[in-house]
């Protein structure tokens, strides 16, 4: 009786569809009769919970799960009658038009297909749907393997031997620095801070209270102005163009200077008729005679009637005004040396007053850091004041460069060419339009505010030996030049002269511009004592890791040690010729560090011409070029003192065994200085 009641309720329920559609015109009672007929036949049996059940009971999945008729009607238990079952992950039901609804990998509820959490419903065809399971992303440090998130293996500790053969691993991030020995290494003037688990950043530490940063130095607030100010930088024109009214215009029919002739697009010096041209393959001619250095027209050690005073503190002008009133001084110039945080005043003293007396009196005044004469400096060249020397035109087939070959520079260029290294040349004006230096001069500074920059042979030759890149091979052809005109042109009266005030201003500008190498091919005229302001500037440059290179001097074997080459932080360079013999006018002393070619050096000169140059000035330029090559590699991350030791250790010994007073450690070897790295192509050493 109860069974018949349940069948009737199921057949008359309107909320659930029938298991099989009734034929047209069949009533509900007829449907129930069909179910009852099927139940009375008992031809097929099934098993539920281990017991034998008739087939008609399988048509009522709700009843087979033990649900009551009221629960089935309310849809709170199992599946309503007629909704079908689920077999092998597929649910079927009645779709539109009487077709069954197929739900693959999901559950059909009514006429809908429902996917489990994380699944996405995709229609396959009409009335057929599939639940696509989308894999959820794993957490950081995990990876999905066979539908599971598995932790990534950790990096084995250094020295454990577990990482052999596994290839390189990423140690982390080092912004502004580089990884060395599993540690983030920052430049000497920067500080390392941690920004993540294995992420670091190199930052410039903040300045103390009352100071602000300008370049690499922390200066007092209110002392950030330099007098005289550097001139504005005009635009640089490419070869074949010139600057006119602040615009680059093409050169049309430009005549060559006197004593030169045009060969192609360049003006070269005309050789005298007494020197026959050298044919290709012929033996090299005997070296030209080297004149003895001529005495300077004015041998005064310092500028007459001038003193230099360094004033520190926040109110230097008040101290200067007090000195002016007390000693009747005249302010000639004021230069703010931001690198060392002082104001350098150049005062004119009253007539009939001794410079030494005023210097001694000013040094005892409160607020004065130091006082000194305005010392004079001369360029280290044996050409100044001598008769003009005939030059041979630069033809590669007849006049090859010997210097890059005997120091190994051509082979070193296969490893690096000094790209991006800033080399400051404190000298005379540089011809920036010369084809050998096109694009090499990054910026320039003129220590003569009332004069324009005047290109000169000496400064142009120094820059060309370092960075020539056209017909000549510079030692570091991709280096960048910071041109500092601190000396008068040799063609003017008293040419080749410099003073401590102008050199200090040029050094300050080069340091603040970020120079990595500073070339100083000059020496002080004074035989005794030191220069306080230059000492202080060079000490600051050395503390920043800047490589300082200076000429050893052309005074001869009996001359006093040249300054600033005799300072411990400066590389003193002497000159040798093609046969590796010492230049006859070179200084001799224990302060000599290393040797380089400096006799008969083919170099560019002012006006787009070329000439042979001789002197320790040009030997120093070769060392500056090698230093630029070293700084462009791994050695550029180390202090400058290590570079000096590397140069000495890899030099080829000359003269008596070991370092000596003539050649120093020997002739520089550019390839060995870069390291024991031999390129795959190009032979071996």
Secondary structure, 3 states (H helix, E strand, C coil): CHHHHHHHHHHHCCCCCCCCCCCCCCCHHHHHHHHHHHHHHCCCEEEECCEEEEHHHHCCHHHHCCCCHHHHHHCCCCCCCCCCCEECCEEEEECHHHCEEEEECCEEECCEEECCCCEEEEEEECCEEEEEECCCCCCCCEEEECCEEEECCCCCCCCCCCCCCCCCCCCCEEECCEEECCEEECCCCCEEEECCCCEEEEECCCCCCCEEEECCEEEECCCCCCCCCCCCCCCCCCCCEEEECCEEEECCCCCCCCCEEEECCEEEECCCCCCCCCCCCCCCCCCCCCCCCCCCCCCCCEEEEEEEEEECCCCHHHHHHHHHHHHCCEEEEEEEECCCCEEEEEEECCCCCCHHHHHHHHHCCCCEEEEEEEEEEEECCCCCCCCCCCCCCCCCCCCCCCHHHHCCHHHHCCCCCCCCCEEEEEECECCCCCHHHCCCEEEEEECCCCCCCCECHHHHHHHHHHHCCCCCCCCCCCCEEEEEECECCCCCCCCCEEEHHHHHHHHHHHHHCCCCEEEECEEECCCCCCCHHHHHHHHHHHHCCCEEEEECCCCCCCCCCCCCCCCCCEEEEEEECCCCCECCCCCCCCCCCEEEECCCEEEEECCCEEEEECCHHHHHHHHHHHHHHHHCCHHHHCCHHHHHHHHHHHCECCCCCCCECCCECCECCHHHHHCCCCCCCCCCC
